[in-house]
Amino acid sequence: MEKKFSIEIGGQLMTFEMGKVAKQANGAVVAQVGDTVVLTTACINDTPRTGIDFFPLVVDFEERYYSAGKIPGGFIKREGRPTETAILSARVVDRSIRSLFDENLRYEVQVVATVLSVDQLNPPSVLAINAASAALMISEIPWGGPIGAVRIGYIDDQLVVNPTEEMMANSKLDLLVSGHKDGITMVEAGANEVSEELLVDALDLAHAEIKKIVALQEEMRKEMGKEKVEIPAPEVLPDIDQWLHESMQQSVYEAVCIHKKKPRADRIQSIKDTAIDRFAETYPESEGYISAAVDEMVKKTMRARILDEHVRVDGRAMNQIRPITCEVDVLPRVHGSALFTRGETQALVVATLGMMGVDDQILDGLKQDEPNKRFILHYNFPPYSVGEVRPMRGPGRREIGHGALAERALRPMIPDEVDFPYVVRIVSDILESNGSSSQASICGGSLALMAAGVPIKKHVAGIAMGLIKEGEKVEILTDIQGLEDHYGDMDFKVAGTRDGVTALQMDNKAGGITRDILKKALNQAQEG
């Protein structure tokens, strides 16, 4: 059965068409705003993957050059590896939907957004998030949505919902927000020193519009939705659970109290090994179960210490930053270098200057007449930074995402081409990582730019905030480290100058986050 649903958002009609194309996918939706059209599909495998302890979700964003009336450059003349824009678009779709899946789901799920037409006015990434939610809603795939997504601009002192690309040229804010009816799940923003108060107002406006999209998708589900697949309840082994609770609770507590990352991880692993040896004969296949059970104990213990004892994993106060050291000119032959260390996170950041017309980057994507890039930031995350052994490949999605966030934070402070006619490239190599390496890249990048003699307008710094929330108990954490990020409810990265925010990124697992919490987190971030 073919069906079309429509809603007006920001003065433009957004339509969702289903039942016409890609009918063998579990869910397929063609979404359109203006002349921008995106086909998004959602599929789930029939059998679960065994031997894994995570939910296997893959999100792909496929740019078709025909959508913009273009033929790909180079000799091959067909779409190759995804552009940076496509990777960042896939990431915002992934981050918007992932937290609403059941963490016990082991069936592979793939969401594919294919850009079919681009009008150069309405960005396909925002449309893809809404279409992904709609495809999941009408499919058999179990999911806790729906969600909606909008873009907010700040033009002529007014907040504008879903402004066109033309309007965005004069905007001081570029804010992409997705969420469900009870709260926000994902935020991605670049800004030119906007105030914390304005950001909170923009998030409020975005959520009001999101609720309208969510209501429409609930209607789609009623009319077009298929019966959801039942997820088998996770296996429960009471003997193991009881023994861990009675025999290992104190050991877990002591492990969580260890301040250093590596010794703490070693202690937690030794607890797992002890439990695995204890049940080697009675439950020979229980390694994965025991590991997950101990991790859950670590999570509960860490969260209880923060909420009840007001003590963090490394003994810091809630708003306390780890010790920071900054060094510049650490390398002899480069144009500008900085070594930024915050606790157990360390970034070596190097700035290089180049010539316009030679070193600037030509962008080959769906946008027409896109100017060459004269400010580039690349972020690298080698395995030794976390003491691991793994093959060295090209940059992954995470590295591209972190680099784009740091680039976005520093870009407003780069002098204009008239005042400084050079290309600037920054490379951030993460040498050690335990939380907020993208923010270390921003701080190190600001230092490296100054060391290279680039007359930046102001200094820029970045910090990662966290949230632990259980019912009415709420604690906001400044400068979170790895464990607090992994087991916390929010990762809220804020970058800016003394005078305002230049970049913002948030991923939220806690359901509804109130205006007061957002305001407090932003103010605490500014102090940091």
C-alpha positions in Angstrom: 0.0 0.0 0.0 1.4 3.4 -1.0 1.0 6.3 1.4 2.2 9.9 1.7 2.5 11.9 4.9 3.3 15.6 5.1 4.1 18.2 7.7 5.1 21.9 7.6 8.4 22.6 9.4 10.1 26.0 9.3 7.6 27.2 6.6 8.5 24.3 4.2 6.6 21.1 3.5 8.4 17.9 4.5 6.9 14.8 2.9 7.4 11.1 3.6 6.4 8.5 1.0 6.3 4.8 1.7 5.1 1.5 0.1 6.3 2.5 -3.4 10.1 1.7 -3.7 12.6 -0.7 -2.1 9.8 -2.9 -0.9 12.1 -5.8 0.1 13.7 -3.7 2.8 12.1 -4.0 6.3 11.4 -0.3 6.1 11.8 2.2 3.3 10.9 5.9 3.1 11.4 8.5 0.5 11.6 11.9 2.2 11.5 15.3 0.5 11.9 19.0 1.4 12.0 21.4 -1.5 13.8 19.5 -4.3 16.1 17.6 -1.9 15.1 13.9 -1.9 16.5 11.1 0.3 15.7 7.4 0.2 16.3 5.8 3.6 16.0 2.0 4.2 16.3 -0.1 7.3 17.0 -3.8 7.3 17.5 -6.4 10.1 19.1 -9.9 9.7 17.1 -13.0 10.5 19.6 -14.6 12.8 21.6 -12.9 15.7 25.4 -12.6 15.6 27.0 -14.8 18.2 30.1 -14.1 20.3 29.7 -10.3 20.4 29.0 -8.0 23.4 27.6 -5.0 21.5 24.7 -4.1 19.2 25.8 -4.4 15.5 24.3 -1.3 13.9 25.7 0.1 10.6 24.6 3.4 9.2 25.7 4.4 5.6 25.1 7.7 3.8 25.4 7.3 0.1 25.9 10.5 -2.0 25.0 10.1 -5.7 26.6 12.7 -7.9 23.6 12.7 -10.2 21.6 14.2 -7.4 23.4 17.5 -8.0 23.6 17.1 -11.8 27.4 16.3 -11.5 29.7 13.6 -12.9 32.5 12.5 -10.4 36.0 13.8 -11.1 39.1 11.7 -11.8 39.6 8.9 -14.3 37.2 6.3 -12.8 34.1 8.5 -13.1 32.0 6.7 -10.5 31.4 7.3 -6.8 34.3 6.1 -4.7 34.9 6.1 -1.0 32.5 8.4 1.0 33.4 12.1 1.1 34.0 13.7 4.5 30.5 15.3 4.3 29.0 11.8 3.7 30.9 10.3 6.7 29.8 13.2 9.0 26.2 12.8 7.8 26.3 9.1 8.5 27.6 9.9 12.0 24.8 12.3 12.8 22.2 9.7 11.7 23.9 7.0 13.7 24.2 9.2 16.9 20.6 10.2 16.6 19.1 6.7 16.5 21.7 4.4 18.3 20.8 5.1 21.9 17.1 4.1 21.4 17.9 0.5 20.5 17.8 -2.2 23.1 21.5 -2.8 24.1 20.8 -6.6 24.2 19.9 -6.6 20.5 22.4 -8.8 18.7 20.7 -8.9 15.2 22.6 -6.9 12.6 20.7 -3.7 11.6 21.7 -1.5 8.7 20.3 1.9 7.8 21.2 3.3 4.4 20.4 6.9 3.4 20.8 7.5 -0.4 20.7 11.1 -1.7 18.6 11.1 -4.9 18.3 14.8 -5.5 19.8 18.0 -4.0 18.5 21.5 -4.5 21.5 23.2 -2.9 19.1 24.9 -0.4 17.9 22.1 1.9 20.7 19.9 3.4 20.1 16.1 2.9 21.6 15.2 6.3 18.7 16.7 8.3 16.2 14.9 6.0 18.1 11.6 6.4 17.7 11.6 10.2 13.9 12.1 9.9 13.7 9.5 7.1 15.8 6.9 9.1 13.4 7.3 12.0 10.4 6.9 9.8 11.8 3.8 8.1 12.6 2.2 11.5 9.1 3.1 12.8 7.2 1.3 9.9 9.6 -1.7 9.9 9.6 -4.9 12.1 12.8 -3.7 13.7 12.4 -3.2 17.5 13.3 0.4 18.3 12.5 3.0 21.0 11.7 5.9 18.6 10.4 7.9 16.9 12.8 10.9 16.7 12.8 14.1 14.7 15.6 16.4 13.6 15.8 20.1 12.7 18.5 22.7 11.9 18.4 26.0 13.7 20.1 29.2 12.4 20.6 32.6 14.1 20.0 35.3 11.4 19.5 39.0 12.0 19.1 38.4 15.7 16.3 35.8 15.1 16.3 32.0 15.6 15.2 30.4 12.3 14.0 26.8 11.9 15.4 24.8 8.9 17.0 27.9 7.2 18.1 27.3 3.6 21.9 27.1 2.7 21.5 30.6 1.2 20.2 32.0 4.6 22.9 30.1 6.5 25.6 32.2 4.8 24.6 35.0 7.2 24.0 32.9 10.3 26.0 33.1 13.5 24.8 29.6 14.5 24.5 26.3 12.7 22.8 23.9 15.1 21.5 20.4 14.2 19.3 18.8 16.8 17.6 15.5 17.0 15.4 14.0 19.7 12.3 12.2 20.8 9.2 13.7 22.5 10.8 13.6 26.0 14.2 15.0 25.2 17.2 15.6 22.9 19.4 12.7 21.8 22.0 14.4 19.6 23.3 17.9 19.1 25.9 19.1 16.6 26.7 22.8 16.4 29.1 25.4 15.0 28.8 29.0 16.1 30.5 32.4 16.0 30.8 33.1 19.8 27.1 32.8 20.7 26.0 33.0 24.3 25.0 30.0 26.4 21.6 31.5 26.9 21.0 31.7 23.2 22.0 28.1 22.7 19.5 26.9 25.4 16.7 29.0 23.6 17.7 27.4 20.3 17.5 23.9 21.8 14.1 24.7 23.2 12.8 25.9 19.8 14.3 22.8 18.1 12.6 20.4 20.6 9.2 22.1 20.0 9.5 21.5 16.3 10.9 17.9 16.8 7.7 17.0 18.8 5.6 17.8 15.7 7.7 15.5 13.5 7.5 12.8 16.2 3.7 13.0 16.3 3.5 12.6 12.5 5.7 9.5 12.7 3.5 7.9 15.4 0.6 8.4 12.9 2.7 6.6 10.2 3.4 3.7 12.6 -0.4 3.3 13.3 -1.3 3.3 9.6 1.8 1.6 7.9 3.7 -0.1 10.7 4.6 -3.9 10.6 4.6 -6.0 13.7 7.8 -5.7 15.6 10.3 -8.6 16.0 10.4 -10.0 19.5 13.9 -9.8 21.1 14.7 -12.9 23.1 15.2 -11.9 26.8 18.9 -11.9 27.7 20.2 -15.1 29.4 20.2 -15.0 33.2 22.6 -17.3 35.2 21.5 -16.8 38.8 24.4 -18.8 40.3 27.0 -16.6 38.7 25.1 -13.3 39.6 24.7 -14.3 43.2 28.3 -15.4 43.6 29.6 -12.1 42.0 27.3 -10.1 44.2 28.4 -11.9 47.4 32.0 -12.4 46.7 33.2 -9.7 44.3 31.2 -6.5 45.3 34.0 -5.2 47.6 36.7 -6.0 45.0 34.8 -4.1 42.3 34.4 -1.2 44.7 38.2 -1.2 45.4 38.9 -1.4 41.6 36.7 1.6 40.9 38.6 3.6 43.6 41.9 3.2 41.7 42.7 6.5 40.1 44.9 5.5 37.2 43.3 4.1 34.0 45.7 1.1 33.3 46.0 -0.3 36.9 42.2 0.1 37.3 41.6 -1.8 34.0 44.0 -4.5 35.1 42.3 -4.9 38.4 38.8 -5.2 36.8 40.2 -7.8 34.3 41.7 -9.8 37.3 38.2 -9.9 38.9 36.7 -11.2 35.6 39.5 -13.9 35.4 38.8 -15.0 39.0 35.1 -15.4 38.2 35.8 -17.2 34.9 38.1 -19.7 36.7 35.5 -20.2 39.4 32.9 -21.3 36.9 35.1 -22.9 34.3 33.7 -26.4 35.0 30.1 -25.6 35.8 29.5 -23.0 33.1 32.3 -23.5 30.5 30.8 -21.1 27.9 30.1 -18.2 30.3 33.1 -15.9 29.7 31.1 -13.3 27.8 28.3 -13.4 30.4 30.7 -13.0 33.3 32.6 -10.1 31.6 29.3 -8.3 30.9 28.1 -8.9 34.5 31.3 -7.5 36.0 31.1 -4.5 33.7 27.5 -3.8 34.9 28.8 -4.0 38.5 31.6 -1.5 37.7 29.0 0.8 36.0 26.6 0.7 39.0 29.5 1.2 41.5 30.9 4.2 39.6 27.6 5.9 39.3 26.7 5.3 43.0 30.0 6.7 44.1 29.3 9.9 42.1 25.6 10.3 43.1 25.8 9.1 46.8 29.4 9.8 47.8 30.0 12.8 45.4 33.4 11.3 44.5 34.6 10.6 40.9 36.7 7.7 39.7 40.0 9.6 40.0 39.0 11.3 43.3 38.2 14.7 41.7 35.3 17.1 42.6 32.5 17.3 40.1 33.7 20.6 38.5 37.5 19.9 38.8 39.7 19.7 35.8 42.6 17.2 35.6 46.2 18.8 35.8 47.1 20.6 32.6 50.5 21.2 31.0 51.0 23.2 27.8 54.3 23.4 25.8 54.9 25.1 22.5 57.8 24.9 20.0 58.4 21.2 20.9 59.6 20.3 17.4 62.5 22.0 15.6 61.6 22.2 11.8 57.8 22.6 11.8 56.0 26.0 11.5 54.2 25.7 14.9 53.9 22.9 17.4 52.3 22.3 20.8 52.1 19.5 23.3 48.8 19.7 25.3 48.4 17.3 28.3 45.3 17.1 30.4 45.4 14.2 32.9 46.0 11.0 30.9 45.0 12.7 27.6 47.8 14.1 25.5 47.8 15.7 22.0 50.8 16.7 19.9 49.4 19.4 17.5 51.3 20.8 14.6 50.4 23.8 12.4 51.7 24.2 8.8 51.3 27.2 6.6 50.9 26.9 2.8 50.3 28.9 -0.3 46.8 29.9 -1.7 46.1 28.2 -5.0 48.6 25.5 -4.3 47.9 24.0 -0.9 44.2 24.8 -0.4 41.9 21.8 -0.7 39.5 21.4 -3.7 36.2 19.9 -2.5 34.5 17.5 -4.9 31.1 16.8 -3.5 27.4 17.5 -4.1 27.6 21.2 -3.4 27.8 23.5 -6.4 30.6 26.1 -6.5 32.0 25.2 -3.1 35.0 27.4 -2.3 38.4 25.7 -1.7 39.3 25.1 1.9 42.1 27.2 3.3 41.8 25.9 6.9 42.1 22.2 7.5 42.3 20.2 10.7 43.2 16.4 10.7 42.9 14.3 13.8 44.7 10.9 14.2 44.1 8.3 16.9 46.8 5.7 16.8 46.3 2.4 18.8 49.3 3.1 21.1 47.4 6.1 22.6 45.3 3.5 24.5 47.9 0.9 24.8 46.4 -1.4 22.1 47.7 -3.3 19.1 45.7 -3.0 15.9 46.4 -2.5 12.2 47.1 1.1 11.1 44.6 2.0 8.4 43.3 5.3 7.0 41.2 7.5 9.3 37.9 5.9 10.5 34.6 7.7 11.0 35.4 8.6 14.6 38.7 10.3 13.6 37.0 12.2 10.8 34.2 13.3 13.2 36.6 14.4 16.0 38.7 16.3 13.4 35.6 18.1 12.0 34.5 19.1 15.5 37.9 20.6 16.4 38.1 22.3 12.9 34.6 23.8 13.5 35.7 25.1 16.9 38.8 26.9 15.7 37.5 28.1 12.2 35.8 31.3 13.4 39.1 32.5 14.9 41.1 32.1 11.7 41.9 35.5 10.2 40.3 36.4 6.8 42.1 35.7 3.6 42.6 39.5 3.0 44.5 39.8 6.4 46.3 36.5 6.2 46.6 35.1 2.7 47.8 31.6 3.6 46.5 28.1 3.8 46.6 26.6 7.4 46.7 22.9 8.1 46.6 21.5 11.7 47.4 17.9 12.5 46.5 16.5 15.9 48.2 13.2 16.8 46.7 11.8 20.0 49.7 10.3 22.0 47.7 9.2 25.1 43.9 9.0 25.6 41.6 8.9 28.5 38.7 11.1 27.6 38.1 14.3 25.5 40.9 13.9 23.0 39.0 16.0 20.5 38.9 18.9 23.0 42.6 18.4 23.7 43.1 18.9 19.9 41.2 22.2 20.1 43.4 23.5 23.0 46.5 22.2 21.3 45.4 23.6 18.0 44.9 27.1 19.4 48.5 26.9 20.9 50.0 25.6 17.7 48.4 28.4 15.6 49.9 31.0 18.0 53.3 29.3 17.9 53.2 29.4 14.1 52.5 33.1 14.2 48.9 32.9 12.8 47.2 36.1 14.1 44.1 34.3 15.5 41.4 36.6 16.8 41.1 34.9 20.2 42.3 31.8 22.1 40.0 28.8 21.9 39.6 26.0 24.4 37.4 22.9 24.6 36.1 20.7 27.4 34.0 17.5 27.6 31.1 17.5 30.1 29.3 14.5 31.5 26.1 13.7 33.3 25.1 11.0 35.8 21.3 10.9 36.3 19.2 8.5 38.4 15.7 9.7 39.1 16.0 13.0 40.9 19.7 12.7 41.6 21.8 14.5 39.0 25.5 15.3 38.8 27.2 17.2 36.0 30.9 16.3 35.6 33.6 18.6 34.2 36.4 17.1 32.0 35.1 13.5 31.9 37.5 10.6 31.4 36.9 7.4 29.5 35.0 5.4 32.2 32.7 8.4 32.9 32.0 8.7 29.2 31.3 5.0 28.7 29.1 4.5 31.7 27.6 8.0 31.9 24.4 9.4 30.5 25.7 12.3 28.4 28.8 13.3 26.5 28.6 17.1 26.1 31.6 18.7 24.3 31.7 22.5 24.4 34.4 24.7 22.8 34.7 28.4 22.6 36.4 31.6 23.6 36.0 33.7 26.7 33.2 35.5 24.9 31.1 32.6 23.6 30.6 29.1 22.1 32.2 28.2 18.8 31.3 24.4 18.7 29.0 22.0 20.5 28.5 18.3 20.3 26.2 16.3 22.5 25.1 12.6 22.7 22.6 11.8 25.3 21.4 8.4 26.7 19.5 9.7 29.7 16.1 10.4 28.1 14.7 13.9 28.8 17.3 16.6 29.7 15.7 19.7 31.2 16.5 23.3 30.3 18.0 23.7 33.8 20.4 20.8 33.3 21.5 22.1 29.9 22.0 25.6 31.3 24.0 24.3 34.2 26.2 22.1 32.0 26.9 25.0 29.6 27.8 27.4 32.5 30.0 24.7 34.1 31.7 24.2 30.7 32.4 27.9 30.3 34.1 27.9 33.7 36.1 24.9 32.6 
